[in-house]
């Protein structure tokens, strides 16, 4: 009880400090901010106070003295190096400091002009500084790492008083498989805060992730892509197939139990008068194309086939909507009228759509909306969730306008 009372008193003190740092109401309205302490910030304060002294004057140093080797080995180094001219331009033009961390919250790379760099170094916003919640309390980097979502932390929302002159905009960076690799942050003095700064961070994060995904080695074995298109690769090399073959492979990938001949025949041809030998011929061709990895009596793969639709289903089943919307690139084999494919296509679309419409996070609706341009409800949901001054509202509004005119 005493500990709870102490934390409550500390939160009250932090809120009083916050009130002193909030700009006048006109300024906060222009920036799209409220003078009330946000719930996620207050909750982070209470967690942080268990390990961090608000009076500390800089971030602690990493246990590793030389951060160079960690940056050298980081998968982020290549993409950040390729984009460093753009990052330098953003930092120089706007008077910001750019930083990249690893998944633990340790800064691996920074860039800023001489004045901002000196200010950043005073609080160890520099390579080797530890900025996770347990070591530096509430800040944009620690919130982005904890929630795997973009965050802005303004002035006295920071737990540590030494950061009350700062505003930070941050977004997570993910590998091609969804693994959180670190975050990208843009920080400056709070008087230079700008509503487009977060959009800039998101744009640069997307560029980093695109380069990560483009340079990721192709997975060994076969990979079937059937969302929005049909494509099969073996060890990264495309395998040419007819549309019917993509339909059969997709059905087998989505059903671990496999198909007997009669069931697969109906899933592929429906009630059409197609002889049994036709399907047998198609299966013989597919065995040659896949290296004989399909069994005979019950059609199934001898080893699981890597497939984007299967990955989306598994993400939805586990409640990982971030991964599901990132991997969902459109309807299942959209040009197919095969009964089995049509059934699976409807199932996936309903599952994705319902999950997105139930989500309180606008980026889910925005990301899914890219592959559902005619879905009015999804675009309306995005607009409902986005704050009034969020620059992404323009994109959501344009999509809704196009959908209403379709």
Beta strands, then each sheet from edge to edge (+ up, - down):
strand 1: 97-101
strand 2: 107-112
strand 3: 151-154
strand 4: 166-174
strand 5: 180-189
strand 6: 222-225
strand 7: 231-234
strand 8: 237-239
strand 9: 306-307
sheet 1: 2+ 1- 5+ 4- 3+
sheet 2: 8+ 7- 6+ 9+
end
